[in-house]
Amino acid sequence: MKYYPLFLLIFSFLFGCQKDTASGTETETEEETTIAPYLPLSTITFDDFSAFQTPSPNWQLVGDVVADFTQKHALETTAGKGVLLNLPDATNKKHLFTQLEHGDLELEMEFLMPKESNSGIYLQSRYEVQLFDSWNKATVTAADCGGIYSQWKDKVGGTQTAGTAPMTNASKAPGLWQKLKILFRAPRFDQAGKKIQNAKFEYVYLNDMLVQKNVEVSSPTIDAAFSDEQPKAPLMIQGDHGPIAFRKLRVKTLAQDSVKLSNLTYQLYTNGKWDYIPDFDTMKVAETGTFNSFADLENLAKTKDHFAIVFEGNMDIPNDGQYLFETTIDDGGDLYIDNQLVVHNEDTPGIGTARALIDLTKGTHTFKLTYYEEVWLAWLTVQVEGPNVEKHYLLNPPSKFPWSKEAAKQIIVTPQDAPEMVRAFLMHQGEKKTHAISIGAASGLHYAYDLQNASILSAWKGKFADVTDMWDGRGESQLLQPLNAKIELDAAIPLAKLNAAQAKFPTERDTEFQMLGYTLNAQQFPVFEYQLGKVNVQDEIQVQEKQLQRNLTFSGQEKNLYYRLAVANKINKMPNGWYNIDGNYYLKMVQEKPVQLRQSEGQDELILPVATQAQDVVSYYILW
């Protein structure tokens, strides 16, 4: 039986009408600039060692590093800078400390480990997040990648805690770049220096998967450089265990400072109906007073609809620098600082979010916020973030948001005897793919396929899928969420006619390309079918123990037809026959084929001619 693609798009409106302007600039311009919801982290460069205390010889700066995932501790380097490398030996194996001393810290970085290596990141040189080659381990402990390693329970040399294992094994294969993201809270001390609150890992993400959440650590890790606890201390990278490489280290220090409002007054207007921000200078004030919250506007106005308010007061800025302001409003309003319009929030009716950046000096500034409510919901929040100032609400945060609801019971799809195939939208490189089908195998290897472009979108291991977003409430997002870290592959159509082997791979869809659906093989996995010109293609993806095997059968002959196996910023062919695809995954041909590694449009591509005979078969492995 053949299955044909059926594309059903479901449209729904959430909360009636909703808007998201999320834009603004320091000064009014003709072109709006999209503003990110958070200030960027600061980069610690690996161009030199200026950000670090004196390194020992085991620490090096290189241009790139490649590891053979089949060989213990095997690493090859390229001269240059931008990558921090630890190569310890019996003599040189000291830890590396930053010049920066931190309390609360947000950290993001990428790391690469060879086979069977071991290292760690120590927040404040004391609290370790374990880095370890945990690839394909069925059960993980606190000693595995993403684990919070054990601490001394009562005293140094005494009883150890068990540590905290990662929630899931999100590790990739040795030699691939992996992502780590941490939000750390330093211990708190009273004025006498007595600890009153433990250090805490608010979250740890490994390869974009949450592996730790709100884990308190009562004391330093057993192998930490220091056994005491401090409000601030350097970040430390372990140097005495195994080889490891780092890149893209970014941090944001977070003090306990906040932006505060004072001397707050309001002017209430109730003599009009507006669907835009009114001209307050022409209006009569109905009431004035003081306020300490934006949370209960209807009570302040003594009416549900058709009112406007001007809030004014002073704003205390703790540090010089750039600040991000964000307003979320139903229906609209403007934020002024020192009589300068900073955030304009007015679009279509409904809840909208707008942001803007402004440079401010430490000290007191004037604050003014205009607001109008037309009908239905009355809502207003203001958030701010700045240098060493974590994003927070001005005044108290609301106790409940209008879109809040009880957490839905998860709907998890778990493959049993036969594969599971789920048609659902899927996020891929920030874009929602609407023609995706996700295939889950009982063995624990899964992938998603684009039924529009005949491409593998992503692949992952472990648990299969959460489809709650497809069924909870209105199921507006229609998203399937993979339940473990995924790799993302190129989503473009991989088959094209080229005038020459060096010709650019087309970005436009060939008018002769057509998806034909899929059949099920003996194991109940789909075999996808499509055609281009005279050539018919059967695309079978076999799930193996540690990898996927893709088998492509081309029937019919066509001149100058090429298949693109991979495209990435950088592709390396390794001595073991595998291709390293941008440090994201590995690819290897099953049979020897005339594969061409070329550069095109600033990227590396793996292409090969196909359909050169009546029946042509191409097979390759994907491993991560």
C-alpha positions as CSV (number, residue, x, y, z in Angstrom):
1,M,0.0,0.0,0.0
2,K,1.3,3.4,-0.9
3,Y,0.7,6.5,1.4
4,Y,0.3,9.9,-0.2
5,P,1.2,13.1,1.6
6,L,-1.9,14.9,3.0
7,F,-1.2,18.4,4.2
8,L,-3.8,19.7,6.6
9,L,-3.1,23.1,8.1
10,I,-5.0,24.1,11.2
11,F,-5.3,27.8,12.0
12,S,-6.5,29.1,15.3
13,F,-6.3,32.3,17.3
14,L,-4.9,32.3,20.8
15,F,-6.4,34.7,23.3
16,G,-8.6,36.3,20.6
17,C,-6.2,38.8,19.1
18,Q,-2.5,38.9,19.9
19,K,0.5,41.0,18.7
20,D,4.2,40.9,19.1
21,T,6.0,44.0,17.9
22,A,9.2,43.3,19.8
23,S,11.1,46.0,18.1
24,G,12.5,49.4,18.9
25,T,15.7,51.5,18.7
26,E,17.5,54.0,20.8
27,T,16.2,56.8,18.5
28,E,13.3,56.9,16.1
29,T,14.3,55.8,12.7
30,E,12.5,54.9,9.5
31,E,13.5,51.3,9.7
32,E,12.6,49.2,12.8
33,T,15.3,46.9,14.2
34,T,14.3,43.7,15.8
35,I,15.6,43.6,19.4
36,A,16.4,40.3,21.1
37,P,14.6,39.5,24.3
38,Y,17.9,39.4,26.3
39,L,21.1,41.3,26.3
40,P,24.0,39.3,24.7
41,L,26.6,37.5,26.7
42,S,30.2,38.7,26.7
43,T,32.7,36.6,24.7
44,I,35.9,35.3,26.3
45,T,38.1,35.0,23.2
46,F,40.7,32.4,22.6
47,D,42.9,34.6,20.5
48,D,45.3,34.9,23.5
49,F,45.4,34.0,27.2
50,S,44.7,37.5,28.4
51,A,41.4,36.4,30.0
52,F,43.2,33.7,32.0
53,Q,45.6,33.5,34.8
54,T,49.1,32.2,33.8
55,P,48.5,28.9,32.0
56,S,50.7,25.9,32.3
57,P,52.1,24.2,29.1
58,N,49.2,21.8,28.8
59,W,47.0,24.7,27.7
60,Q,47.3,25.7,24.0
61,L,45.6,27.9,21.5
62,V,44.9,26.3,18.1
63,G,42.9,27.0,15.0
64,D,40.9,23.8,14.9
65,V,40.8,20.3,16.3
66,V,39.7,16.9,14.9
67,A,39.3,13.7,16.9
68,D,39.0,10.1,15.6
69,F,36.0,8.8,17.6
70,T,37.4,5.2,17.3
71,Q,40.8,5.9,19.0
72,K,41.3,6.8,22.7
73,H,42.4,10.4,23.3
74,A,43.3,10.8,19.5
75,L,43.4,14.5,18.5
76,E,44.7,16.3,15.5
77,T,45.1,20.1,15.6
78,T,45.5,22.9,13.0
79,A,47.7,25.9,13.8
80,G,45.9,29.2,14.6
81,K,43.8,30.6,17.3
82,G,40.1,30.6,18.4
83,V,40.1,27.1,20.1
84,L,41.4,26.4,23.6
85,L,43.0,23.0,23.9
86,N,44.1,21.0,27.0
87,L,46.7,18.3,26.3
88,P,47.8,17.1,29.8
89,D,50.7,14.8,30.4
90,A,52.5,13.4,33.5
91,T,54.3,16.7,34.0
92,N,51.9,19.4,32.8
93,K,48.3,19.1,33.9
94,K,47.4,22.2,35.9
95,H,43.9,23.7,35.9
96,L,43.1,26.9,34.1
97,F,41.6,29.9,35.9
98,T,39.9,32.9,34.5
99,Q,40.9,36.5,35.5
100,L,37.1,37.1,35.9
101,E,35.8,36.4,39.3
102,H,32.1,35.7,39.4
103,G,29.1,35.3,41.7
104,D,25.9,34.4,39.8
105,L,26.8,33.5,36.2
106,E,25.2,32.6,33.0
107,L,27.6,30.6,30.8
108,E,27.5,29.2,27.3
109,M,30.3,27.3,25.5
110,E,31.1,24.5,23.1
111,F,33.5,21.6,23.9
112,L,34.9,18.7,22.0
113,M,36.2,15.5,23.7
114,P,38.1,12.6,22.2
115,K,37.2,9.0,23.0
116,E,37.3,8.1,26.7
117,S,38.3,11.6,27.8
118,N,37.3,13.3,31.1
119,S,37.2,16.9,32.2
120,G,35.0,19.4,34.0
121,I,33.9,23.1,34.4
122,Y,34.1,24.4,37.9
123,L,31.9,27.3,38.8
124,Q,33.8,29.6,41.2
125,S,36.6,27.0,41.0
126,R,34.5,24.9,43.3
127,Y,31.3,23.4,41.9
128,E,31.8,21.0,39.0
129,V,29.7,20.2,36.0
130,Q,31.2,17.0,34.7
131,L,32.4,16.7,31.1
132,F,32.9,13.1,30.0
133,D,32.7,10.8,27.0
134,S,29.3,9.3,27.8
135,W,28.4,8.5,24.2
136,N,25.6,5.9,23.9
137,K,25.6,5.0,27.7
138,A,22.2,3.5,28.5
139,T,22.4,4.6,32.2
140,V,24.1,7.8,33.4
141,T,25.4,8.8,36.8
142,A,26.7,12.0,38.4
143,A,30.1,11.1,36.8
144,D,28.7,11.4,33.3
145,C,28.5,14.4,31.0
146,G,26.2,17.0,32.4
147,G,26.4,15.5,35.9
148,I,26.8,17.6,39.1
149,Y,29.8,15.7,40.6
150,S,29.7,14.6,44.3
151,Q,30.6,17.0,47.1
152,W,31.8,16.6,50.7
153,K,28.7,16.1,52.8
154,D,29.9,17.5,56.2
155,K,33.6,18.1,56.0
156,V,36.6,17.7,53.7
157,G,37.6,14.0,53.6
158,G,34.3,12.9,55.2
159,T,31.2,11.5,53.7
160,Q,30.5,12.3,50.0
161,T,27.1,13.1,48.5
162,A,25.9,11.0,45.6
163,G,26.0,14.0,43.2
164,T,23.2,14.5,40.7
165,A,23.0,12.5,37.5
166,P,21.8,14.3,34.3
167,M,18.2,13.8,33.5
168,T,19.0,12.2,30.2
169,N,22.1,11.2,28.2
170,A,22.3,14.0,25.7
171,S,25.9,13.4,24.8
172,K,27.2,13.2,21.2
173,A,29.9,11.0,19.8
174,P,33.6,11.8,20.6
175,G,35.1,14.3,18.2
176,L,31.9,16.3,17.7
177,W,31.3,19.8,19.1
178,Q,28.8,19.8,22.0
179,K,27.0,22.7,23.6
180,L,26.8,23.5,27.3
181,K,24.6,26.2,28.9
182,I,24.6,26.9,32.6
183,L,22.8,29.3,35.0
184,F,24.6,29.3,38.3
185,R,23.7,30.9,41.6
186,A,26.5,31.6,44.0
187,P,26.1,30.9,47.7
188,R,24.8,33.8,49.8
189,F,26.4,35.1,53.0
190,D,25.3,37.4,55.7
191,Q,27.2,40.5,56.8
192,A,29.2,38.4,59.3
193,G,30.3,36.1,56.4
194,K,28.1,33.1,57.5
195,K,26.6,31.2,54.6
196,I,22.9,31.6,54.5
197,Q,22.1,29.9,51.2
198,N,23.7,27.1,49.2
199,A,25.1,27.5,45.7
200,K,22.6,26.3,43.1
201,F,22.6,25.2,39.5
202,E,19.4,26.8,38.3
203,Y,19.8,24.9,35.0
204,V,22.3,23.0,32.9
205,Y,21.6,22.3,29.2
206,L,23.7,19.8,27.3
207,N,23.2,20.0,23.5
208,D,20.0,22.1,24.1
209,M,18.5,19.4,26.4
210,L,17.7,20.3,30.0
211,V,19.9,17.9,32.1
212,Q,19.9,19.7,35.5
213,K,17.2,21.9,37.2
214,N,17.4,23.7,40.5
215,V,20.2,21.5,42.0
216,E,21.6,22.8,45.2
217,V,25.2,22.0,46.2
218,S,25.9,22.2,49.9
219,S,29.7,22.4,49.5
220,P,32.5,22.3,46.9
221,T,33.1,19.3,44.6
222,I,35.4,16.7,46.2
223,D,38.2,17.5,43.8
224,A,37.8,21.2,43.7
225,A,40.7,23.6,43.8
226,F,39.4,25.1,47.1
227,S,37.4,23.6,50.0
228,D,36.0,26.9,51.3
229,E,33.1,28.9,49.8
230,Q,33.2,32.5,48.6
231,P,30.8,35.1,47.2
232,K,33.1,35.5,44.1
233,A,35.8,33.4,42.6
234,P,37.3,32.5,39.1
235,L,35.8,30.0,36.7
236,M,38.1,27.0,36.5
237,I,38.6,24.4,33.7
238,Q,40.0,21.1,34.8
239,G,43.4,20.3,33.4
240,D,44.6,17.1,35.1
241,H,42.3,14.4,33.6
242,G,42.0,14.2,29.8
243,P,42.3,16.1,26.6
244,I,39.5,18.5,25.6
245,A,38.9,21.5,23.4
246,F,36.7,24.6,23.9
247,R,35.4,27.4,21.7
248,K,32.7,30.1,21.8
249,L,32.9,30.7,25.6
250,R,30.4,33.4,26.5
251,V,29.5,34.6,30.0
252,K,27.2,37.1,31.7
253,T,27.9,38.1,35.3
254,L,24.8,38.7,37.3
255,A,24.9,40.9,40.4
256,Q,22.0,41.3,42.8
257,D,21.4,44.9,41.6
258,S,18.1,45.9,40.2
259,V,16.4,48.9,38.7
260,K,14.0,50.5,41.2
261,L,11.1,52.9,40.9
262,S,10.2,55.5,43.5
263,N,7.9,58.5,44.1
264,L,5.3,56.9,41.9
265,T,2.1,58.7,40.9
266,Y,-0.7,58.2,38.4
267,Q,-3.2,60.2,36.5
268,L,-6.4,58.4,35.5
269,Y,-8.5,59.3,32.4
270,T,-12.0,57.8,31.9
271,N,-13.7,60.2,29.6
272,G,-13.1,58.6,26.3
273,K,-12.9,55.5,24.1
274,W,-9.6,54.9,22.3
275,D,-8.1,52.3,20.0
276,Y,-4.8,54.2,19.9
277,I,-2.6,55.9,22.4
278,P,-4.4,59.2,23.1
279,D,-3.1,62.7,23.3
280,F,-3.1,63.1,27.1
281,D,-2.4,66.9,26.9
282,T,-5.9,67.4,25.5
283,M,-7.7,65.3,28.1
284,K,-9.2,65.9,31.5
285,V,-7.7,64.0,34.5
286,A,-10.4,62.1,36.4
287,E,-8.3,61.1,39.4
288,T,-4.7,61.2,40.7
289,G,-2.9,59.2,43.3
290,T,0.0,57.0,44.2
291,F,0.6,53.3,43.2
292,N,3.0,50.5,43.8
293,S,2.0,47.9,41.2
294,F,0.9,47.5,37.6
295,A,-0.9,44.3,38.5
296,D,-4.5,45.4,39.1
297,L,-5.3,48.1,36.6
298,E,-9.1,47.6,36.6
299,N,-9.2,48.1,40.4
300,L,-7.1,51.3,40.0
301,A,-9.4,52.6,37.3
302,K,-12.6,51.3,38.9
303,T,-13.8,50.1,35.5
304,K,-13.0,47.3,33.2
305,D,-12.9,49.1,29.8
306,H,-12.3,52.4,28.2
307,F,-9.7,54.1,30.5
308,A,-6.2,55.5,30.2
309,I,-3.4,56.1,32.8
310,V,-0.2,58.0,32.9
311,F,2.3,56.6,35.4
312,E,5.2,58.8,36.5
313,G,8.1,58.6,39.0
314,N,11.8,58.2,39.4
315,M,14.0,55.3,38.2
316,D,17.2,54.4,40.0
317,I,19.8,52.9,37.6
318,P,22.5,50.9,39.4
319,N,25.3,50.9,36.8
320,D,26.4,52.8,33.7
321,G,25.7,51.0,30.4
322,Q,23.1,49.7,27.9
323,Y,19.7,48.7,29.2
324,L,17.0,46.6,27.6
325,F,13.4,47.6,28.3
326,E,10.4,45.4,27.4
327,T,6.8,46.2,27.8
328,T,3.9,43.8,27.4
329,I,0.6,45.6,27.1
330,D,-3.0,45.2,26.3
331,D,-3.9,47.5,24.5
332,G,-1.1,50.0,24.1
333,G,1.3,52.5,25.7
334,D,4.6,54.4,25.6
335,L,7.6,54.3,27.9
336,Y,9.6,57.5,28.4
337,I,12.9,57.9,30.3
338,D,14.1,61.4,30.9
339,N,11.4,62.6,28.6
340,Q,12.8,60.5,25.7
341,L,10.5,57.9,24.1
342,V,12.1,54.5,24.6
343,V,9.5,51.9,23.9
344,H,6.5,52.4,21.7
345,N,4.0,49.5,22.1
346,E,1.0,49.9,19.8
347,D,-0.1,47.7,17.0
348,T,-3.2,45.6,16.4
349,P,-5.5,45.2,19.4
350,G,-4.5,42.6,22.0
351,I,-1.5,41.7,24.0
352,G,1.7,42.9,22.4
353,T,5.4,43.0,23.4
354,A,7.8,45.7,22.3
355,R,11.5,46.2,23.3
356,A,14.2,48.9,23.0
357,L,17.7,49.6,24.0
358,I,19.0,52.7,25.7
359,D,22.3,53.8,27.2
360,L,21.8,55.1,30.8
361,T,24.2,56.5,33.5
362,K,24.1,55.3,37.1
363,G,21.8,57.4,39.2
364,T,18.2,58.7,39.2
365,H,16.2,59.3,36.0
366,T,12.6,60.3,35.4
367,F,10.2,57.6,34.4
368,K,6.9,58.0,32.5
369,L,4.6,55.3,31.2
370,T,1.4,55.9,29.3
371,Y,-1.3,53.3,29.0
372,Y,-4.7,52.9,27.5
373,E,-7.3,50.1,27.7
374,E,-10.0,49.7,25.1
375,V,-12.0,46.5,25.9
376,W,-11.5,43.1,27.4
377,L,-8.2,42.5,29.1
378,A,-6.3,45.2,31.0
379,W,-2.6,44.2,31.2
380,L,0.7,45.9,31.7
381,T,4.2,44.7,32.6
382,V,7.6,46.3,32.3
383,Q,10.8,44.3,32.3
384,V,14.4,45.6,32.3
385,E,17.9,44.1,31.9
386,G,21.3,45.9,32.1
387,P,25.0,45.5,32.9
388,N,25.2,43.0,35.8
389,V,21.5,43.4,36.2
390,E,19.4,40.3,35.5
391,K,16.2,40.7,33.6
392,H,13.4,41.5,36.0
393,Y,10.0,43.1,36.4
394,L,9.7,46.7,37.5
395,L,7.6,46.6,40.6
396,N,6.3,43.2,41.6
397,P,5.7,40.6,38.9
398,P,2.1,39.5,38.3
399,S,1.0,36.5,40.2
400,K,-0.8,35.1,37.2
401,F,-0.5,35.8,33.5
402,P,-3.5,35.9,31.2
403,W,-2.1,33.1,29.1
404,S,-1.3,31.0,32.2
405,K,-2.9,27.6,32.5
406,E,-2.3,24.4,34.5
407,A,0.5,22.3,33.0
408,A,-1.0,19.8,30.7
409,K,-0.4,16.1,31.2
410,Q,2.3,15.1,28.8
411,I,1.3,13.0,25.8
412,I,4.4,10.9,25.1
413,V,4.7,8.6,22.1
414,T,6.8,5.5,22.8
415,P,7.6,3.0,20.0
416,Q,6.9,-0.6,21.0
417,D,7.1,-3.5,18.6
418,A,6.5,-1.5,15.4
419,P,7.9,1.9,14.5
420,E,5.8,5.0,15.3
421,M,5.2,7.5,12.5
422,V,3.8,10.9,13.5
423,R,2.8,13.6,11.1
424,A,3.4,16.9,12.9
425,F,5.1,20.3,12.6
426,L,8.8,20.3,13.6
427,M,11.2,23.1,14.5
428,H,14.3,23.0,12.3
429,Q,17.0,25.7,12.6
430,G,14.4,28.1,14.0
431,E,11.9,27.5,11.3
432,K,8.6,25.5,11.7
433,K,8.6,22.7,9.1
434,T,5.0,21.9,8.2
435,H,5.5,18.8,6.0
436,A,7.5,16.7,8.5
437,I,7.0,13.1,9.5
438,S,8.9,11.7,12.6
439,I,9.8,8.1,12.8
440,G,10.5,6.5,16.1
441,A,12.1,3.1,16.6
442,A,11.9,0.8,19.7
443,S,15.7,0.6,19.5
444,G,16.0,4.3,20.5
445,L,17.2,5.8,17.2
446,H,14.7,8.3,15.6
447,Y,14.6,10.7,12.7
448,A,12.4,13.3,11.1
449,Y,11.9,13.5,7.3
450,D,10.6,16.4,5.1
451,L,7.9,15.1,2.9
452,Q,8.2,18.2,0.7
453,N,11.9,18.2,0.1
454,A,12.9,14.5,0.5
455,S,15.5,15.5,3.2
456,I,16.3,14.1,6.7
457,L,15.6,17.1,9.0
458,S,16.9,15.8,12.2
459,A,17.8,12.6,14.2
460,W,18.0,11.8,17.9
461,K,18.4,9.0,20.4
462,G,16.7,7.8,23.6
463,K,13.0,8.6,24.2
464,F,11.0,9.4,21.1
465,A,8.5,12.3,21.2
466,D,6.3,14.6,23.2
467,V,3.1,15.5,21.2
468,T,1.4,17.5,24.0
469,D,1.5,20.6,21.9
470,M,-0.5,18.9,19.2
471,W,-3.5,18.1,21.5
472,D,-3.4,20.4,24.5
473,G,-6.1,23.1,24.3
474,R,-6.5,24.2,20.7
475,G,-3.3,22.5,19.7
476,E,-2.3,25.7,18.1
477,S,1.4,25.0,17.6
478,Q,1.0,21.4,16.2
479,L,4.6,20.8,17.3
480,L,6.2,17.5,18.0
481,Q,9.1,17.8,20.5
482,P,11.9,15.3,20.3
483,L,12.7,14.0,23.8
484,N,16.5,14.1,23.5
485,A,19.2,16.2,21.9
486,K,18.9,16.2,18.1
487,I,21.2,16.8,15.2
488,E,19.9,18.9,12.4
489,L,20.8,18.2,8.8
490,D,20.3,20.3,5.7
491,A,16.6,20.6,4.8
492,A,17.0,21.5,1.1
493,I,16.1,19.1,-1.8
494,P,19.3,16.9,-2.1
495,L,18.9,16.0,-5.8
496,A,19.5,18.4,-8.7
497,K,20.6,18.7,-12.3
498,L,23.9,20.5,-12.7
499,N,25.4,21.7,-16.0
500,A,28.9,20.8,-14.7
501,A,30.4,19.2,-11.6
502,Q,31.4,22.7,-10.3
503,A,28.1,24.3,-10.9
504,K,26.2,25.9,-8.0
505,F,23.6,23.6,-6.4
506,P,20.2,25.3,-7.1
507,T,18.2,26.8,-4.3
508,E,15.0,26.9,-6.2
509,R,12.8,23.8,-6.5
510,D,13.1,22.1,-9.8
511,T,9.7,22.1,-11.6
512,E,10.2,18.4,-12.4
513,F,10.7,17.3,-8.8
514,Q,7.8,15.5,-7.4
515,M,7.2,13.6,-4.1
516,L,5.3,10.3,-4.7
517,G,4.6,9.2,-1.1
518,Y,5.9,6.2,0.7
519,T,5.5,2.5,1.2
520,L,6.3,0.4,4.3
521,N,9.1,-2.2,4.2
522,A,9.0,-5.6,6.0
523,Q,10.0,-4.0,9.3
524,Q,7.2,-1.4,8.9
525,F,9.6,1.5,8.3
526,P,8.7,3.9,5.5
527,V,10.5,3.9,2.1
528,F,10.0,7.3,0.6
529,E,9.7,7.8,-3.1
530,Y,10.2,10.8,-5.4
531,Q,11.2,11.6,-8.9
532,L,13.1,14.2,-10.9
533,G,12.8,14.1,-14.6
534,K,13.3,10.5,-15.9
535,V,14.7,9.2,-12.6
536,N,12.7,7.6,-9.8
537,V,14.2,7.5,-6.3
538,Q,13.5,5.1,-3.4
539,D,14.8,6.5,-0.1
540,E,15.1,3.9,2.7
541,I,16.5,4.9,6.1
542,Q,17.5,1.9,8.2
543,V,17.8,2.3,12.0
544,Q,20.9,0.4,13.2
545,E,22.4,0.1,16.7
546,K,24.4,3.3,16.7
547,Q,23.7,4.9,13.4
548,L,21.3,5.4,10.5
549,Q,22.0,3.9,7.1
550,R,20.4,5.7,4.2
551,N,19.9,3.6,1.0
552,L,19.0,5.5,-2.2
553,T,18.0,3.5,-5.2
554,F,17.9,5.5,-8.5
555,S,15.9,3.9,-11.4
556,G,16.3,5.5,-14.8
557,Q,19.2,7.4,-16.4
558,E,19.6,11.2,-16.4
559,K,22.7,13.2,-17.5
560,N,24.3,15.6,-15.1
561,L,22.2,14.5,-12.1
562,Y,23.9,15.0,-8.7
563,Y,23.0,14.1,-5.2
564,R,24.2,16.3,-2.3
565,L,25.1,14.2,0.7
566,A,25.9,17.1,3.0
567,V,26.5,20.9,3.0
568,A,28.1,22.7,5.9
569,N,30.5,25.4,6.8
570,K,33.3,22.9,7.1
571,I,33.6,19.2,6.1
572,N,36.7,17.2,6.9
573,K,37.5,13.8,5.5
574,M,39.2,11.7,8.3
575,P,41.8,9.0,7.9
576,N,39.3,6.4,9.1
577,G,37.1,7.1,6.1
578,W,34.4,9.1,7.9
579,Y,33.5,12.7,7.0
580,N,33.2,15.1,9.9
581,I,30.2,17.4,9.0
582,D,30.9,20.7,10.7
583,G,31.5,18.9,14.0
584,N,27.8,18.2,14.1
585,Y,27.7,14.5,12.9
586,Y,29.7,12.0,10.9
587,L,29.0,10.5,7.5
588,K,30.5,7.5,5.7
589,M,29.9,5.8,2.4
590,V,28.9,2.2,2.6
591,Q,30.3,1.5,-0.9
592,E,33.1,3.4,-2.6
593,K,31.6,6.1,-4.7
594,P,33.1,9.1,-6.7
595,V,32.2,11.6,-3.9
596,Q,33.4,15.1,-4.5
597,L,34.3,17.4,-1.6
598,R,34.0,20.9,-3.0
599,Q,33.5,24.5,-1.9
600,S,30.5,26.4,-3.2
601,E,29.1,29.8,-2.1
602,G,31.4,29.8,0.9
603,Q,30.4,26.4,2.2
604,D,31.7,22.8,1.8
605,E,29.6,20.3,0.0
606,L,29.7,16.5,-0.6
607,I,28.2,15.7,-3.9
608,L,28.3,12.7,-6.3
609,P,26.9,11.9,-9.7
610,V,23.9,9.5,-9.7
611,A,21.6,7.8,-12.2
612,T,24.6,7.2,-14.5
613,Q,23.1,3.7,-15.3
614,A,19.6,2.2,-15.4
615,Q,19.9,1.1,-11.7
616,D,22.1,2.9,-9.3
617,V,22.4,2.5,-5.5
618,V,24.0,4.9,-3.0
619,S,24.3,4.0,0.7
620,Y,25.8,6.0,3.5
621,Y,25.9,6.0,7.3
622,I,24.9,8.9,9.6
623,L,26.4,8.8,13.1
624,W,26.4,11.2,16.0
